[in-house]
Amino acid sequence: MLVVDDGSTDGTLEILEVVASEYPGLDVEVRRTERGFGTAVLFGFRECLRRYEFDRLVQMDGDLSHDPSAIPGMLDMPADLVIGSRYVRGGRIVNWPLPRRVISMMANGLARRFLGLPVRDVTSGYRVYSRRLVQTIVDQANCGGYEMLVEAVWLANQHGLTLQETPIRFLERRNGRSKLATHEEAAKFVRFVLRKSIESLT
């Protein structure tokens, strides 16, 4: 297990040091000079390719909004990209306020409509990737923000790789806020979708 931490000051690193001493399989990488969801994911992907031999890679949030008990079932699915989906039959969201639901639904609708992506939950961060898709993302992705989630799906679709969704129960975090909730991230997300849509037409 690899944890990527952007130099947090909330006590996370101290807890990780204790846990890592008990579990040798836990690796912690701290980034002091970079920030951002997309760059953190790409950093983690590069480190996994460099450090480990693997066929499948699980990406998930570390705040327990993603239920770890779903991992075995997701790993049993053979697709290059398995998405833990909140928006397929059986998926659900717990404790989200209405504005968050609206933002998420609009973001997913925008990405599906303009990029022709064949999945319902394009912005879910709970995923299983094949090694070849991880390598493709590392080689070709260039997004540094939350829109990196969409770019990963777009790259998989562009390369004819297989995609599959499975329902999950998403539990709202107790602390912090969504990356897409900021005006800056929302603007970057919209610009990315429109740019990729225009590229697809040219």
Rosetta constraint file for C-alpha pairs under 8 A:
AtomPair CA 1 CA 25 HARMONIC 6.24 0.50
AtomPair CA 1 CA 26 HARMONIC 4.92 0.50
AtomPair CA 1 CA 27 HARMONIC 6.08 0.50
AtomPair CA 2 CA 26 HARMONIC 6.07 0.50
AtomPair CA 2 CA 27 HARMONIC 4.78 0.50
AtomPair CA 2 CA 28 HARMONIC 5.80 0.50
AtomPair CA 2 CA 29 HARMONIC 7.36 0.50
AtomPair CA 2 CA 44 HARMONIC 7.31 0.50
AtomPair CA 2 CA 48 HARMONIC 7.66 0.50
AtomPair CA 3 CA 26 HARMONIC 7.65 0.50
AtomPair CA 3 CA 27 HARMONIC 6.28 0.50
AtomPair CA 3 CA 28 HARMONIC 4.85 0.50
AtomPair CA 3 CA 29 HARMONIC 6.19 0.50
AtomPair CA 3 CA 44 HARMONIC 7.83 0.50
AtomPair CA 4 CA 28 HARMONIC 6.16 0.50
AtomPair CA 4 CA 29 HARMONIC 5.00 0.50
AtomPair CA 4 CA 30 HARMONIC 6.02 0.50
AtomPair CA 4 CA 31 HARMONIC 7.43 0.50
AtomPair CA 4 CA 40 HARMONIC 6.59 0.50
AtomPair CA 4 CA 43 HARMONIC 7.97 0.50
AtomPair CA 4 CA 44 HARMONIC 6.37 0.50
AtomPair CA 5 CA 13 HARMONIC 7.78 0.50
AtomPair CA 5 CA 28 HARMONIC 7.40 0.50
AtomPair CA 5 CA 29 HARMONIC 6.21 0.50
AtomPair CA 5 CA 30 HARMONIC 4.81 0.50
AtomPair CA 5 CA 31 HARMONIC 6.19 0.50
AtomPair CA 5 CA 40 HARMONIC 7.98 0.50
AtomPair CA 6 CA 30 HARMONIC 5.73 0.50
AtomPair CA 6 CA 31 HARMONIC 4.74 0.50
AtomPair CA 6 CA 32 HARMONIC 6.16 0.50
AtomPair CA 6 CA 34 HARMONIC 6.99 0.50
AtomPair CA 6 CA 35 HARMONIC 6.14 0.50
AtomPair CA 6 CA 40 HARMONIC 7.74 0.50
AtomPair CA 7 CA 13 HARMONIC 7.91 0.50
AtomPair CA 7 CA 30 HARMONIC 5.72 0.50
AtomPair CA 7 CA 31 HARMONIC 5.79 0.50
AtomPair CA 7 CA 32 HARMONIC 5.40 0.50
AtomPair CA 8 CA 12 HARMONIC 6.55 0.50
AtomPair CA 8 CA 13 HARMONIC 6.88 0.50
AtomPair CA 9 CA 13 HARMONIC 7.70 0.50
AtomPair CA 11 CA 15 HARMONIC 6.45 0.50
AtomPair CA 12 CA 16 HARMONIC 6.16 0.50
AtomPair CA 13 CA 17 HARMONIC 6.16 0.50
AtomPair CA 14 CA 18 HARMONIC 6.61 0.50
AtomPair CA 15 CA 19 HARMONIC 6.27 0.50
AtomPair CA 16 CA 20 HARMONIC 5.79 0.50
AtomPair CA 16 CA 28 HARMONIC 7.45 0.50
AtomPair CA 17 CA 21 HARMONIC 6.34 0.50
AtomPair CA 18 CA 22 HARMONIC 6.87 0.50
AtomPair CA 19 CA 23 HARMONIC 6.19 0.50
AtomPair CA 19 CA 26 HARMONIC 7.92 0.50
AtomPair CA 20 CA 24 HARMONIC 5.99 0.50
AtomPair CA 20 CA 25 HARMONIC 7.62 0.50
AtomPair CA 20 CA 26 HARMONIC 5.44 0.50
AtomPair CA 20 CA 27 HARMONIC 7.05 0.50
AtomPair CA 20 CA 28 HARMONIC 7.96 0.50
AtomPair CA 31 CA 35 HARMONIC 7.71 0.50
AtomPair CA 34 CA 39 HARMONIC 7.68 0.50
AtomPair CA 35 CA 39 HARMONIC 7.10 0.50
AtomPair CA 35 CA 40 HARMONIC 7.19 0.50
AtomPair CA 36 CA 40 HARMONIC 6.11 0.50
AtomPair CA 36 CA 144 HARMONIC 6.22 0.50
AtomPair CA 36 CA 145 HARMONIC 5.62 0.50
AtomPair CA 36 CA 146 HARMONIC 7.84 0.50
AtomPair CA 37 CA 41 HARMONIC 6.29 0.50
AtomPair CA 37 CA 144 HARMONIC 6.72 0.50
AtomPair CA 37 CA 145 HARMONIC 5.24 0.50
AtomPair CA 37 CA 146 HARMONIC 5.73 0.50
AtomPair CA 37 CA 148 HARMONIC 7.97 0.50
AtomPair CA 37 CA 179 HARMONIC 7.65 0.50
AtomPair CA 38 CA 42 HARMONIC 6.25 0.50
AtomPair CA 38 CA 143 HARMONIC 6.12 0.50
AtomPair CA 38 CA 144 HARMONIC 4.23 0.50
AtomPair CA 38 CA 145 HARMONIC 4.35 0.50
AtomPair CA 38 CA 146 HARMONIC 5.69 0.50
AtomPair CA 38 CA 147 HARMONIC 7.25 0.50
AtomPair CA 38 CA 148 HARMONIC 5.15 0.50
AtomPair CA 38 CA 149 HARMONIC 7.59 0.50
AtomPair CA 39 CA 43 HARMONIC 5.94 0.50
AtomPair CA 39 CA 143 HARMONIC 7.37 0.50
AtomPair CA 39 CA 144 HARMONIC 4.74 0.50
AtomPair CA 39 CA 145 HARMONIC 6.84 0.50
AtomPair CA 40 CA 44 HARMONIC 6.13 0.50
AtomPair CA 41 CA 45 HARMONIC 6.15 0.50
AtomPair CA 42 CA 46 HARMONIC 6.18 0.50
AtomPair CA 42 CA 137 HARMONIC 7.81 0.50
AtomPair CA 42 CA 138 HARMONIC 6.29 0.50
AtomPair CA 43 CA 47 HARMONIC 6.23 0.50
AtomPair CA 44 CA 48 HARMONIC 6.11 0.50
AtomPair CA 45 CA 49 HARMONIC 6.23 0.50
AtomPair CA 45 CA 134 HARMONIC 6.53 0.50
AtomPair CA 45 CA 138 HARMONIC 6.87 0.50
AtomPair CA 46 CA 50 HARMONIC 6.17 0.50
AtomPair CA 46 CA 138 HARMONIC 6.58 0.50
AtomPair CA 47 CA 51 HARMONIC 5.88 0.50
AtomPair CA 48 CA 52 HARMONIC 5.45 0.50
AtomPair CA 49 CA 53 HARMONIC 7.33 0.50
AtomPair CA 49 CA 135 HARMONIC 7.63 0.50
AtomPair CA 54 CA 131 HARMONIC 6.81 0.50
AtomPair CA 55 CA 130 HARMONIC 5.93 0.50
AtomPair CA 55 CA 131 HARMONIC 5.27 0.50
AtomPair CA 56 CA 75 HARMONIC 7.47 0.50
AtomPair CA 56 CA 128 HARMONIC 6.46 0.50
AtomPair CA 56 CA 129 HARMONIC 5.56 0.50
AtomPair CA 56 CA 130 HARMONIC 4.65 0.50
AtomPair CA 56 CA 131 HARMONIC 5.76 0.50
AtomPair CA 57 CA 128 HARMONIC 5.42 0.50
AtomPair CA 57 CA 129 HARMONIC 5.09 0.50
AtomPair CA 57 CA 130 HARMONIC 6.37 0.50
AtomPair CA 57 CA 131 HARMONIC 6.94 0.50
AtomPair CA 57 CA 134 HARMONIC 7.96 0.50
AtomPair CA 58 CA 71 HARMONIC 7.75 0.50
AtomPair CA 58 CA 126 HARMONIC 7.57 0.50
AtomPair CA 58 CA 127 HARMONIC 5.72 0.50
AtomPair CA 58 CA 128 HARMONIC 4.42 0.50
AtomPair CA 58 CA 129 HARMONIC 6.45 0.50
AtomPair CA 59 CA 125 HARMONIC 6.81 0.50
AtomPair CA 59 CA 126 HARMONIC 5.68 0.50
AtomPair CA 59 CA 127 HARMONIC 5.17 0.50
AtomPair CA 59 CA 128 HARMONIC 6.25 0.50
AtomPair CA 59 CA 129 HARMONIC 7.88 0.50
AtomPair CA 60 CA 66 HARMONIC 6.50 0.50
AtomPair CA 60 CA 125 HARMONIC 5.90 0.50
AtomPair CA 60 CA 126 HARMONIC 4.63 0.50
AtomPair CA 60 CA 127 HARMONIC 6.60 0.50
AtomPair CA 61 CA 65 HARMONIC 6.84 0.50
AtomPair CA 61 CA 66 HARMONIC 6.30 0.50
AtomPair CA 61 CA 125 HARMONIC 6.93 0.50
AtomPair CA 61 CA 126 HARMONIC 7.09 0.50
AtomPair CA 62 CA 66 HARMONIC 7.79 0.50
AtomPair CA 63 CA 173 HARMONIC 6.42 0.50
AtomPair CA 64 CA 68 HARMONIC 7.65 0.50
AtomPair CA 64 CA 171 HARMONIC 7.50 0.50
AtomPair CA 64 CA 173 HARMONIC 7.30 0.50
AtomPair CA 65 CA 170 HARMONIC 5.64 0.50
AtomPair CA 65 CA 171 HARMONIC 4.50 0.50
AtomPair CA 65 CA 172 HARMONIC 5.68 0.50
AtomPair CA 65 CA 173 HARMONIC 5.65 0.50
AtomPair CA 66 CA 126 HARMONIC 6.62 0.50
AtomPair CA 66 CA 169 HARMONIC 7.49 0.50
AtomPair CA 66 CA 170 HARMONIC 5.90 0.50
AtomPair CA 66 CA 171 HARMONIC 6.86 0.50
AtomPair CA 67 CA 168 HARMONIC 7.91 0.50
AtomPair CA 67 CA 169 HARMONIC 7.20 0.50
AtomPair CA 67 CA 170 HARMONIC 7.39 0.50
AtomPair CA 70 CA 74 HARMONIC 6.35 0.50
AtomPair CA 70 CA 168 HARMONIC 7.26 0.50
AtomPair CA 71 CA 75 HARMONIC 6.11 0.50
AtomPair CA 72 CA 76 HARMONIC 6.32 0.50
AtomPair CA 73 CA 77 HARMONIC 6.87 0.50
AtomPair CA 74 CA 82 HARMONIC 6.57 0.50
AtomPair CA 74 CA 84 HARMONIC 7.61 0.50
AtomPair CA 74 CA 127 HARMONIC 7.97 0.50
AtomPair CA 74 CA 128 HARMONIC 6.79 0.50
AtomPair CA 74 CA 166 HARMONIC 7.30 0.50
AtomPair CA 75 CA 128 HARMONIC 6.84 0.50
AtomPair CA 77 CA 82 HARMONIC 7.05 0.50
AtomPair CA 77 CA 164 HARMONIC 7.92 0.50
AtomPair CA 79 CA 130 HARMONIC 7.56 0.50
AtomPair CA 79 CA 161 HARMONIC 7.87 0.50
AtomPair CA 79 CA 162 HARMONIC 5.04 0.50
AtomPair CA 79 CA 163 HARMONIC 5.49 0.50
AtomPair CA 79 CA 164 HARMONIC 6.06 0.50
AtomPair CA 80 CA 128 HARMONIC 7.69 0.50
AtomPair CA 80 CA 129 HARMONIC 5.57 0.50
AtomPair CA 80 CA 130 HARMONIC 4.70 0.50
AtomPair CA 80 CA 132 HARMONIC 7.84 0.50
AtomPair CA 80 CA 133 HARMONIC 6.52 0.50
AtomPair CA 80 CA 156 HARMONIC 7.78 0.50
AtomPair CA 80 CA 161 HARMONIC 6.03 0.50
AtomPair CA 80 CA 162 HARMONIC 5.12 0.50
AtomPair CA 80 CA 163 HARMONIC 6.07 0.50
AtomPair CA 81 CA 127 HARMONIC 6.94 0.50
AtomPair CA 81 CA 128 HARMONIC 5.69 0.50
AtomPair CA 81 CA 129 HARMONIC 4.75 0.50
AtomPair CA 81 CA 130 HARMONIC 6.51 0.50
AtomPair CA 81 CA 133 HARMONIC 7.61 0.50
AtomPair CA 81 CA 153 HARMONIC 7.80 0.50
AtomPair CA 81 CA 156 HARMONIC 7.45 0.50
AtomPair CA 81 CA 161 HARMONIC 7.82 0.50
AtomPair CA 81 CA 162 HARMONIC 6.40 0.50
AtomPair CA 81 CA 163 HARMONIC 4.85 0.50
AtomPair CA 81 CA 164 HARMONIC 6.36 0.50
AtomPair CA 82 CA 127 HARMONIC 5.52 0.50
AtomPair CA 82 CA 128 HARMONIC 4.99 0.50
AtomPair CA 82 CA 129 HARMONIC 6.61 0.50
AtomPair CA 82 CA 163 HARMONIC 5.98 0.50
AtomPair CA 82 CA 164 HARMONIC 4.91 0.50
AtomPair CA 82 CA 165 HARMONIC 5.58 0.50
AtomPair CA 82 CA 166 HARMONIC 7.25 0.50
AtomPair CA 83 CA 121 HARMONIC 7.48 0.50
AtomPair CA 83 CA 124 HARMONIC 6.85 0.50
AtomPair CA 83 CA 125 HARMONIC 7.86 0.50
AtomPair CA 83 CA 126 HARMONIC 6.20 0.50
AtomPair CA 83 CA 127 HARMONIC 4.66 0.50
AtomPair CA 83 CA 128 HARMONIC 6.69 0.50
AtomPair CA 83 CA 163 HARMONIC 7.76 0.50
AtomPair CA 83 CA 164 HARMONIC 6.29 0.50
AtomPair CA 83 CA 165 HARMONIC 4.70 0.50
AtomPair CA 83 CA 166 HARMONIC 6.28 0.50
AtomPair CA 84 CA 124 HARMONIC 6.64 0.50
AtomPair CA 84 CA 125 HARMONIC 7.76 0.50
AtomPair CA 84 CA 126 HARMONIC 5.20 0.50
AtomPair CA 84 CA 127 HARMONIC 5.82 0.50
AtomPair CA 84 CA 165 HARMONIC 5.98 0.50
AtomPair CA 84 CA 166 HARMONIC 5.21 0.50
AtomPair CA 84 CA 167 HARMONIC 5.81 0.50
AtomPair CA 84 CA 168 HARMONIC 5.47 0.50
AtomPair CA 85 CA 91 HARMONIC 6.14 0.50
AtomPair CA 85 CA 120 HARMONIC 7.29 0.50
AtomPair CA 85 CA 121 HARMONIC 5.38 0.50
AtomPair CA 85 CA 124 HARMONIC 6.40 0.50
AtomPair CA 85 CA 126 HARMONIC 7.89 0.50
AtomPair CA 85 CA 165 HARMONIC 5.83 0.50
AtomPair CA 85 CA 166 HARMONIC 5.60 0.50
AtomPair CA 85 CA 167 HARMONIC 4.87 0.50
AtomPair CA 85 CA 168 HARMONIC 5.60 0.50
AtomPair CA 86 CA 91 HARMONIC 4.41 0.50
AtomPair CA 86 CA 92 HARMONIC 5.09 0.50
AtomPair CA 86 CA 93 HARMONIC 6.43 0.50
AtomPair CA 86 CA 121 HARMONIC 6.49 0.50
AtomPair CA 86 CA 124 HARMONIC 7.57 0.50
AtomPair CA 86 CA 167 HARMONIC 6.02 0.50
AtomPair CA 86 CA 168 HARMONIC 5.76 0.50
AtomPair CA 86 CA 169 HARMONIC 6.73 0.50
AtomPair CA 86 CA 170 HARMONIC 6.71 0.50
AtomPair CA 87 CA 91 HARMONIC 5.69 0.50
AtomPair CA 87 CA 92 HARMONIC 6.97 0.50
AtomPair CA 87 CA 120 HARMONIC 5.86 0.50
AtomPair CA 87 CA 121 HARMONIC 5.82 0.50
AtomPair CA 87 CA 167 HARMONIC 7.38 0.50
AtomPair CA 88 CA 120 HARMONIC 6.61 0.50
AtomPair CA 88 CA 121 HARMONIC 7.81 0.50
AtomPair CA 88 CA 165 HARMONIC 7.51 0.50
AtomPair CA 88 CA 166 HARMONIC 7.22 0.50
AtomPair CA 88 CA 167 HARMONIC 5.86 0.50
AtomPair CA 89 CA 167 HARMONIC 6.63 0.50
AtomPair CA 90 CA 167 HARMONIC 5.32 0.50
AtomPair CA 90 CA 168 HARMONIC 7.25 0.50
AtomPair CA 91 CA 166 HARMONIC 7.79 0.50
AtomPair CA 91 CA 167 HARMONIC 4.14 0.50
AtomPair CA 91 CA 168 HARMONIC 4.78 0.50
AtomPair CA 91 CA 169 HARMONIC 5.69 0.50
AtomPair CA 91 CA 170 HARMONIC 7.93 0.50
AtomPair CA 92 CA 167 HARMONIC 7.60 0.50
AtomPair CA 92 CA 168 HARMONIC 6.51 0.50
AtomPair CA 92 CA 169 HARMONIC 4.98 0.50
AtomPair CA 92 CA 170 HARMONIC 6.21 0.50
AtomPair CA 93 CA 169 HARMONIC 5.87 0.50
AtomPair CA 93 CA 170 HARMONIC 4.72 0.50
AtomPair CA 93 CA 171 HARMONIC 6.08 0.50
AtomPair CA 93 CA 172 HARMONIC 7.48 0.50
AtomPair CA 94 CA 169 HARMONIC 7.27 0.50
AtomPair CA 94 CA 170 HARMONIC 6.04 0.50
AtomPair CA 94 CA 171 HARMONIC 4.85 0.50
AtomPair CA 94 CA 172 HARMONIC 6.09 0.50
AtomPair CA 95 CA 171 HARMONIC 6.65 0.50
AtomPair CA 95 CA 172 HARMONIC 5.59 0.50
AtomPair CA 96 CA 100 HARMONIC 6.24 0.50
AtomPair CA 96 CA 101 HARMONIC 6.58 0.50
AtomPair CA 96 CA 172 HARMONIC 6.00 0.50
AtomPair CA 97 CA 101 HARMONIC 6.61 0.50
AtomPair CA 98 CA 102 HARMONIC 6.22 0.50
AtomPair CA 99 CA 103 HARMONIC 6.19 0.50
AtomPair CA 100 CA 104 HARMONIC 6.13 0.50
AtomPair CA 100 CA 181 HARMONIC 7.59 0.50
AtomPair CA 101 CA 105 HARMONIC 6.07 0.50
AtomPair CA 102 CA 106 HARMONIC 6.02 0.50
AtomPair CA 103 CA 107 HARMONIC 6.11 0.50
AtomPair CA 103 CA 180 HARMONIC 7.92 0.50
AtomPair CA 103 CA 181 HARMONIC 7.65 0.50
AtomPair CA 104 CA 108 HARMONIC 6.18 0.50
AtomPair CA 104 CA 123 HARMONIC 7.71 0.50
AtomPair CA 105 CA 109 HARMONIC 5.98 0.50
AtomPair CA 106 CA 110 HARMONIC 5.98 0.50
AtomPair CA 107 CA 111 HARMONIC 6.25 0.50
AtomPair CA 107 CA 123 HARMONIC 7.66 0.50
AtomPair CA 108 CA 112 HARMONIC 6.09 0.50
AtomPair CA 108 CA 120 HARMONIC 7.18 0.50
AtomPair CA 108 CA 121 HARMONIC 6.28 0.50
AtomPair CA 108 CA 122 HARMONIC 5.71 0.50
AtomPair CA 108 CA 123 HARMONIC 6.48 0.50
AtomPair CA 109 CA 113 HARMONIC 5.95 0.50
AtomPair CA 110 CA 114 HARMONIC 6.08 0.50
AtomPair CA 110 CA 193 HARMONIC 7.56 0.50
AtomPair CA 111 CA 115 HARMONIC 5.60 0.50
AtomPair CA 111 CA 116 HARMONIC 7.46 0.50
AtomPair CA 111 CA 117 HARMONIC 7.10 0.50
AtomPair CA 111 CA 122 HARMONIC 7.22 0.50
AtomPair CA 111 CA 150 HARMONIC 7.31 0.50
AtomPair CA 111 CA 193 HARMONIC 6.08 0.50
AtomPair CA 112 CA 116 HARMONIC 5.10 0.50
AtomPair CA 112 CA 117 HARMONIC 4.84 0.50
AtomPair CA 112 CA 118 HARMONIC 7.10 0.50
AtomPair CA 112 CA 119 HARMONIC 7.44 0.50
AtomPair CA 112 CA 120 HARMONIC 7.62 0.50
AtomPair CA 112 CA 122 HARMONIC 7.53 0.50
AtomPair CA 113 CA 117 HARMONIC 7.50 0.50
AtomPair CA 114 CA 193 HARMONIC 6.91 0.50
AtomPair CA 114 CA 194 HARMONIC 7.21 0.50
AtomPair CA 114 CA 197 HARMONIC 5.68 0.50
AtomPair CA 115 CA 154 HARMONIC 7.45 0.50
AtomPair CA 115 CA 193 HARMONIC 7.03 0.50
AtomPair CA 115 CA 196 HARMONIC 7.09 0.50
AtomPair CA 115 CA 197 HARMONIC 5.57 0.50
AtomPair CA 115 CA 200 HARMONIC 7.98 0.50
AtomPair CA 117 CA 122 HARMONIC 7.84 0.50
AtomPair CA 117 CA 153 HARMONIC 7.41 0.50
AtomPair CA 117 CA 154 HARMONIC 6.80 0.50
AtomPair CA 117 CA 157 HARMONIC 7.14 0.50
AtomPair CA 119 CA 163 HARMONIC 7.74 0.50
AtomPair CA 119 CA 164 HARMONIC 7.53 0.50
AtomPair CA 119 CA 165 HARMONIC 7.04 0.50
AtomPair CA 120 CA 165 HARMONIC 7.93 0.50
AtomPair CA 122 CA 149 HARMONIC 7.00 0.50
AtomPair CA 122 CA 150 HARMONIC 5.79 0.50
AtomPair CA 122 CA 153 HARMONIC 6.95 0.50
AtomPair CA 123 CA 147 HARMONIC 7.93 0.50
AtomPair CA 123 CA 149 HARMONIC 5.72 0.50
AtomPair CA 123 CA 150 HARMONIC 6.22 0.50
AtomPair CA 124 CA 149 HARMONIC 7.35 0.50
AtomPair CA 125 CA 149 HARMONIC 6.83 0.50
AtomPair CA 129 CA 133 HARMONIC 6.20 0.50
AtomPair CA 129 CA 134 HARMONIC 6.34 0.50
AtomPair CA 130 CA 134 HARMONIC 6.37 0.50
AtomPair CA 131 CA 135 HARMONIC 6.23 0.50
AtomPair CA 132 CA 136 HARMONIC 6.17 0.50
AtomPair CA 133 CA 137 HARMONIC 6.10 0.50
AtomPair CA 133 CA 156 HARMONIC 6.71 0.50
AtomPair CA 133 CA 161 HARMONIC 7.90 0.50
AtomPair CA 134 CA 138 HARMONIC 6.20 0.50
AtomPair CA 135 CA 139 HARMONIC 6.11 0.50
AtomPair CA 136 CA 140 HARMONIC 5.99 0.50
AtomPair CA 136 CA 141 HARMONIC 7.82 0.50
AtomPair CA 136 CA 155 HARMONIC 7.64 0.50
AtomPair CA 137 CA 141 HARMONIC 5.05 0.50
AtomPair CA 137 CA 152 HARMONIC 6.30 0.50
AtomPair CA 137 CA 155 HARMONIC 7.10 0.50
AtomPair CA 141 CA 148 HARMONIC 7.52 0.50
AtomPair CA 141 CA 151 HARMONIC 6.83 0.50
AtomPair CA 141 CA 152 HARMONIC 7.36 0.50
AtomPair CA 141 CA 155 HARMONIC 7.99 0.50
AtomPair CA 142 CA 148 HARMONIC 7.86 0.50
AtomPair CA 143 CA 147 HARMONIC 6.59 0.50
AtomPair CA 143 CA 148 HARMONIC 5.16 0.50
AtomPair CA 143 CA 151 HARMONIC 7.39 0.50
AtomPair CA 144 CA 148 HARMONIC 6.53 0.50
AtomPair CA 145 CA 185 HARMONIC 6.83 0.50
AtomPair CA 145 CA 188 HARMONIC 7.54 0.50
AtomPair CA 145 CA 189 HARMONIC 7.94 0.50
AtomPair CA 146 CA 179 HARMONIC 6.30 0.50
AtomPair CA 146 CA 180 HARMONIC 6.59 0.50
AtomPair CA 146 CA 185 HARMONIC 6.72 0.50
AtomPair CA 146 CA 189 HARMONIC 7.01 0.50
AtomPair CA 147 CA 151 HARMONIC 6.40 0.50
AtomPair CA 147 CA 188 HARMONIC 7.22 0.50
AtomPair CA 147 CA 189 HARMONIC 5.07 0.50
AtomPair CA 147 CA 192 HARMONIC 6.95 0.50
AtomPair CA 148 CA 152 HARMONIC 6.18 0.50
AtomPair CA 149 CA 153 HARMONIC 6.72 0.50
AtomPair CA 150 CA 154 HARMONIC 6.09 0.50
AtomPair CA 151 CA 155 HARMONIC 6.00 0.50
AtomPair CA 152 CA 156 HARMONIC 6.26 0.50
AtomPair CA 153 CA 157 HARMONIC 6.17 0.50
AtomPair CA 154 CA 158 HARMONIC 6.01 0.50
AtomPair CA 155 CA 159 HARMONIC 6.14 0.50
AtomPair CA 156 CA 160 HARMONIC 6.32 0.50
AtomPair CA 156 CA 161 HARMONIC 5.11 0.50
AtomPair CA 156 CA 162 HARMONIC 7.23 0.50
AtomPair CA 156 CA 163 HARMONIC 7.54 0.50
AtomPair CA 157 CA 161 HARMONIC 5.91 0.50
AtomPair CA 157 CA 162 HARMONIC 7.50 0.50
AtomPair CA 157 CA 163 HARMONIC 7.71 0.50
AtomPair CA 173 CA 177 HARMONIC 7.87 0.50
AtomPair CA 177 CA 181 HARMONIC 6.98 0.50
AtomPair CA 178 CA 182 HARMONIC 7.71 0.50
AtomPair CA 179 CA 185 HARMONIC 6.57 0.50
AtomPair CA 180 CA 185 HARMONIC 5.33 0.50
AtomPair CA 180 CA 186 HARMONIC 5.37 0.50
AtomPair CA 180 CA 189 HARMONIC 8.00 0.50
AtomPair CA 181 CA 185 HARMONIC 7.21 0.50
AtomPair CA 181 CA 186 HARMONIC 6.86 0.50
AtomPair CA 182 CA 186 HARMONIC 6.19 0.50
AtomPair CA 183 CA 187 HARMONIC 6.08 0.50
AtomPair CA 184 CA 188 HARMONIC 6.28 0.50
AtomPair CA 185 CA 189 HARMONIC 6.08 0.50
AtomPair CA 186 CA 190 HARMONIC 6.33 0.50
AtomPair CA 187 CA 191 HARMONIC 6.17 0.50
AtomPair CA 188 CA 192 HARMONIC 6.08 0.50
AtomPair CA 189 CA 193 HARMONIC 6.35 0.50
AtomPair CA 190 CA 194 HARMONIC 6.20 0.50
AtomPair CA 191 CA 195 HARMONIC 5.97 0.50
AtomPair CA 192 CA 196 HARMONIC 6.14 0.50
AtomPair CA 193 CA 197 HARMONIC 6.07 0.50
AtomPair CA 194 CA 198 HARMONIC 6.19 0.50
AtomPair CA 195 CA 199 HARMONIC 6.21 0.50
AtomPair CA 196 CA 200 HARMONIC 6.16 0.50
AtomPair CA 197 CA 201 HARMONIC 6.64 0.50
AtomPair CA 198 CA 202 HARMONIC 6.54 0.50
